[in-house]
Amino acid sequence: MDLPHLYRQMQRARAYELAVEEMWNHGLISGEMHLGTGEEAVAAGVVTQLEDGDGLALTHRCSPALVVRGVPLVPMLRELLGAEDGLCGGRGGHMHLFSKEHLAATSGIVGASLPTAAGFALANRRLRPGAIAVAFTGAGAMNQGMALETLNLAVAWRLPLLIVCIDNGWAITTTSDSVTGGSLVERARGFGMRAEEVNGRDVRAVHKAAAKSIERARRGKGPSFLLATCPRLDGHFLGDPLIRMAKRPIAEGKAVLGSVLSSVTSRGGGGLSDRAGGMTQMMSVMAKARRGATRDGRGDPITAVHKAMKKHEAERDRIDAEVTAEIEAAVAEALAGVEEDPDA
C-alpha cells in the first residue's frame, strides 16, 4: 500500500469536486448536483486496486471513483456543462457517466449499480478470467429488491464481485437506522457472502479490507460485501436545506421558524408530548447533520490522511501543488469559451 499514491488520488477527487461546486455555484452547471465529498478514502482505497478489464458500477454520486479510476477530467467536466464533446455527448449529466474504455457505468436509479456490476462480473468470469467487478452503492439502496436479488445470484453463481456499501447515516433527509432493519453486514452474510465493516474515513483500513475481497474474487472464491461508514460533507445535494440550516441555524431558520412555532402552539393536532417529541427529534436530526457537514474537520478523511503524511511533508506539499495545477488546467480547458450565467 502506497500512502502517497492514495493521498494523491483522494486529493484529486476532492479538488475535482470542489471545482465542480464552484462551476455549479456560478450557474455553469444546471440541475441538482450530488457530490461525494467525504467518500474519498473509500474511492481511493478500493479503486486504486482495480486493473484493466475490471468493471466498475457506480451510483449518481460517482465522481470520486471515476477520478481515481483515471477517466479523463476534461470530458467529464464538459459533460456536466452539457457540451457535445462531453464524456457522453452532453446527454448524461453528472448522474449518468459512462466510459467504455474503463468499463465504468453509473446510474441515478437507486440500487441499479448492483445488477450492473453483477453483469460485469458474469462477463468477466466467462471472457476475462481473473478480472472482477465492483459495485458502489448506498445503505438505502440495500433495501431495493434488485439489490437483494443480486446478493442472492452473486453467491449462487460465485461471481467475482465486490459490493462496496457506503453508509453516511442518511437516506436523503432520513436517518439510515430509521428505515433499515437489522445489520447490513449480517444481511449479506445471510446470503452466504463474505462481509465486513470498515471505517470509511481511514483509507489504509479501506485498502486493506478491499484487498482481501478483491484477491478472493480474482481467485474465483466468490463475492464479498464491504460496509464503509463515512460522513456526507455536503448533504444529499449542493444547496441541501438541511445542511444550510445546520450550518446557519439563525439565518436559514427564519424562513421556517414561524411555521414550526405555529404548529407547536396550535390548538389542533397531537398532544403536547407528541409535539415536544417531534421538536426534539428535529433538533437531533439538525445536530447530526451539523456534525457531518464540516470539511477539514475531525471527520474529514482528507484531514486524517494529511496528518498521516506529516513525516513526508515535502512530498505531501508537492502532491498538493501538482493536484491543484492538474485540476486548474482541466477546468480552464473545459471552460474555454463558456460564459458564466449572470443570474447565478
C-alpha positions in Angstrom: 0.0 0.0 0.0 1.5 3.3 -1.2 0.1 6.0 1.1 1.4 9.0 -1.0 -0.4 7.5 -4.0 -3.6 7.1 -2.1 -3.3 10.6 -0.8 -2.8 11.9 -4.3 -6.0 10.2 -5.5 -8.0 11.4 -2.6 -6.9 15.0 -3.2 -7.6 14.7 -6.9 -11.1 13.5 -6.2 -11.7 16.3 -3.7 -10.2 19.1 -5.8 -12.3 17.9 -8.8 -15.5 18.1 -6.9 -14.7 21.5 -5.3 -14.1 22.8 -8.8 -17.5 21.3 -9.9 -19.1 23.0 -6.9 -17.7 26.4 -8.0 -18.9 25.9 -11.5 -22.3 25.0 -10.2 -22.5 28.0 -7.9 -21.7 30.2 -10.9 -24.6 28.8 -12.9 -22.5 27.0 -15.4 -24.0 23.6 -14.5 -27.7 23.2 -14.3 -29.9 20.9 -12.2 -29.1 19.2 -8.9 -25.5 18.3 -8.1 -24.7 15.3 -5.9 -21.1 15.4 -4.6 -19.2 12.6 -3.0 -17.1 14.8 -0.6 -16.3 12.6 2.4 -16.1 9.4 0.4 -12.6 9.9 -1.0 -11.0 7.3 1.3 -13.4 4.7 0.1 -12.9 5.5 -3.6 -9.1 5.6 -3.3 -8.9 2.6 -1.0 -10.9 0.4 -3.4 -10.5 1.7 -7.0 -6.7 2.0 -6.9 -6.6 -1.8 -6.7 -8.6 -2.3 -9.9 -6.8 -3.5 -13.1 -7.6 -3.3 -16.8 -10.7 -5.3 -17.6 -12.2 -4.9 -14.1 -15.8 -3.5 -14.2 -17.0 -0.6 -12.1 -20.7 0.2 -11.5 -21.5 3.4 -9.5 -24.3 5.5 -8.2 -25.2 9.0 -9.1 -22.6 10.2 -6.6 -19.9 8.8 -8.8 -17.2 11.5 -9.3 -14.6 10.3 -6.7 -14.4 6.8 -8.1 -14.3 7.9 -11.7 -11.5 10.4 -11.0 -9.5 7.7 -9.2 -10.2 5.2 -12.0 -8.5 7.6 -14.4 -11.4 8.7 -16.5 -10.3 11.9 -18.3 -11.3 15.0 -16.4 -12.0 17.4 -19.2 -14.6 15.2 -21.0 -16.3 14.7 -17.6 -16.4 18.4 -16.9 -17.6 19.1 -20.5 -20.4 16.5 -19.9 -21.6 18.4 -16.8 -21.7 21.6 -19.0 -23.9 19.8 -21.5 -21.4 20.0 -24.3 -21.5 17.7 -27.3 -17.8 16.8 -26.7 -18.6 15.7 -23.2 -17.9 12.2 -22.0 -21.5 11.1 -23.0 -22.2 13.7 -25.6 -23.7 16.1 -23.1 -26.7 13.9 -22.5 -25.9 12.1 -19.3 -25.1 14.8 -16.9 -23.4 14.0 -13.6 -25.7 11.1 -12.7 -25.2 9.0 -15.9 -21.5 8.9 -16.8 -20.1 6.1 -18.8 -16.6 5.2 -20.0 -16.4 2.1 -22.2 -12.6 2.3 -22.1 -12.6 1.9 -18.3 -15.7 -0.4 -18.1 -17.3 2.2 -15.8 -21.0 2.8 -15.7 -23.1 5.0 -13.4 -26.9 5.4 -12.8 -29.2 7.6 -10.9 -31.6 4.7 -10.3 -31.3 3.6 -6.6 -29.8 0.1 -6.4 -29.0 -0.2 -10.1 -25.3 -0.5 -9.6 -25.5 -4.0 -8.1 -27.2 -5.8 -11.0 -25.0 -3.8 -13.4 -21.8 -4.9 -11.6 -23.2 -8.5 -11.5 -23.4 -8.3 -15.3 -19.8 -7.1 -15.5 -18.7 -9.9 -13.1 -20.5 -12.6 -15.1 -19.0 -11.4 -18.3 -15.5 -11.2 -16.8 -15.8 -14.8 -15.4 -16.6 -16.1 -18.9 -14.4 -13.8 -21.0 -11.6 -12.5 -18.8 -10.8 -15.0 -16.1 -9.2 -13.2 -13.1 -10.9 -9.9 -13.8 -13.6 -8.8 -11.3 -16.3 -6.2 -10.9 -17.0 -3.7 -8.1 -20.3 -2.1 -7.3 -20.6 1.1 -5.2 -23.9 1.7 -3.5 -25.5 3.4 -0.6 -27.1 2.0 2.5 -30.6 3.0 1.4 -30.2 1.1 -1.8 -29.7 -2.2 0.1 -33.5 -2.2 0.7 -34.2 -2.3 -3.0 -35.4 -5.6 -4.4 -32.9 -5.8 -7.2 -30.1 -5.3 -4.7 -31.2 -8.2 -2.7 -31.7 -10.3 -5.8 -28.1 -9.5 -6.8 -26.8 -10.7 -3.4 -28.5 -14.0 -3.9 -27.3 -14.5 -7.5 -23.8 -13.4 -6.8 -23.5 -16.1 -4.2 -25.4 -18.8 -6.2 -23.2 -18.1 -9.3 -20.0 -17.4 -7.3 -19.5 -14.2 -9.2 -16.1 -12.3 -8.9 -17.9 -9.3 -7.4 -17.2 -6.8 -4.6 -20.1 -4.8 -3.3 -19.0 -1.6 -1.5 -21.8 -0.1 0.5 -21.2 3.4 1.7 -23.3 4.4 4.8 -23.1 8.0 5.7 -26.0 7.7 8.1 -28.6 9.3 5.8 -31.2 8.3 3.2 -31.6 11.7 1.7 -33.0 13.6 4.8 -34.0 10.5 6.7 -31.5 8.8 9.1 -30.5 5.3 7.8 -31.3 3.5 11.0 -34.9 4.6 10.9 -35.6 2.9 7.5 -33.3 -0.1 7.6 -33.9 -3.2 9.8 -31.0 -5.1 11.2 -27.4 -5.1 10.2 -26.4 -4.9 6.6 -23.3 -6.9 7.2 -25.3 -9.7 8.8 -27.8 -9.4 5.9 -25.1 -10.1 3.4 -23.8 -12.9 5.5 -27.3 -14.4 5.5 -26.9 -15.0 1.7 -23.6 -16.8 2.4 -21.4 -13.9 1.3 -18.2 -12.8 3.0 -18.9 -9.5 4.7 -17.2 -7.0 7.0 -17.5 -3.4 8.1 -14.7 -0.8 7.8 -14.1 2.8 8.8 -14.6 4.6 5.5 -12.7 7.6 6.8 -9.5 5.6 7.1 -8.0 5.0 3.6 -5.5 2.4 4.8 -8.2 0.4 6.5 -10.4 0.5 3.4 -7.5 -0.5 1.2 -6.6 -3.5 3.5 -10.2 -4.7 3.7 -10.8 -4.3 0.0 -7.6 -6.1 -0.9 -8.8 -9.3 0.8 -12.1 -9.3 -1.0 -10.5 -8.4 -4.4 -7.9 -11.1 -4.2 -10.6 -13.6 -3.2 -12.7 -12.7 -6.1 -9.8 -12.9 -8.6 -9.2 -16.5 -7.3 -12.8 -17.5 -8.1 -13.8 -17.7 -4.5 -17.0 -15.7 -4.9 -18.4 -12.3 -3.9 -17.8 -10.1 -0.9 -19.6 -7.2 0.8 -17.8 -4.3 2.4 -19.8 -1.8 4.5 -17.9 1.5 4.7 -19.1 4.2 7.1 -18.1 7.8 6.3 -19.6 11.3 6.5 -21.6 13.2 3.9 -20.0 16.6 3.9 -22.3 18.4 1.5 -25.7 16.9 2.2 -27.7 15.0 -0.3 -27.1 17.6 -3.0 -25.5 21.1 -3.2 -27.7 23.6 -1.5 -29.3 20.9 0.7 -31.6 22.9 3.0 -30.9 20.6 5.9 -27.2 21.3 5.7 -27.8 25.1 5.2 -29.9 25.2 8.4 -27.3 23.1 10.3 -24.5 25.4 9.4 -26.5 28.7 9.7 -29.4 27.9 12.0 -30.4 31.6 12.7 -30.1 33.0 9.2 -31.6 30.0 7.4 -34.1 29.1 10.2 -36.0 32.4 9.9 -38.0 31.2 6.9 -39.3 28.1 8.7 -39.2 29.1 12.4 -42.6 30.8 12.2 -44.3 27.8 10.7 -42.7 25.4 13.2 -43.7 27.5 16.3 -47.2 27.9 14.9 -47.5 24.2 14.6 -46.2 23.6 18.1 -48.6 26.1 19.7 -51.7 25.3 17.6 -54.8 24.1 19.4 -55.4 21.3 16.9 -53.2 18.2 16.2 -51.4 15.9 18.6 -50.8 16.3 22.2 -48.1 18.4 23.8 -45.9 15.5 24.5 -46.1 14.4 20.8 -45.2 17.9 19.7 -42.3 18.1 22.1 -41.1 14.8 20.9 -41.3 16.0 17.3 -39.3 19.1 18.1 -36.7 17.0 20.0 -36.4 14.7 17.0 -36.0 17.6 14.6 -33.3 19.2 16.8 -31.5 15.8 16.9 -31.5 15.5 13.1 -30.2 19.0 12.8 -27.4 18.3 15.3 -26.4 15.1 13.4 -26.4 17.0 10.1 -24.1 19.7 11.5 -21.6 17.1 12.9 -21.3 15.6 9.4 -21.2 18.8 7.4 -17.8 20.3 8.0 -14.9 20.0 5.6 -11.4 19.8 7.1 -12.8 18.8 10.4 -12.2 15.7 12.6 -14.5 13.5 10.4 -13.0 14.6 7.1 -10.9 11.7 5.6 -8.7 14.2 3.8 -7.7 15.7 7.1 -6.8 12.3 8.5 -4.5 11.3 5.7 -3.0 14.8 5.5 -1.9 14.3 9.1 -0.6 10.8 8.4 1.6 12.3 5.7 3.3 14.7 8.1 6.5 12.7 8.1 6.6 13.1 4.3 5.7 16.8 4.4 7.8 17.8 1.3 6.2 15.0 -0.8 2.8 15.9 0.5 3.2 19.6 -0.4 4.4 18.6 -3.9 1.4 16.4 -4.4 -0.9 19.2 -3.3 0.7 21.6 -5.8 0.6 19.1 -8.6 -3.1 18.2 -8.0 -4.0 21.9 -7.8 -2.3 22.5 -11.1 -3.9 19.5 -12.8 -7.4 20.4 -11.7 -7.0 24.1 -12.6 -5.7 23.2 -16.1 -8.6 20.8 -16.6 -11.2 23.4 -15.6 -9.6 26.1 -17.7 -9.7 23.8 -20.8 -13.2 22.7 -20.1 -14.5 26.3 -19.7 -12.7 27.7 -22.7 -15.4 29.8 -24.5 -18.1 29.2 -21.8 -19.8 32.2 -20.4 -20.9 32.5 -16.8 -24.6 32.8 -16.0 -25.0 36.4 -14.7 -28.2 35.4 -12.8 -26.5 32.6 -10.8 
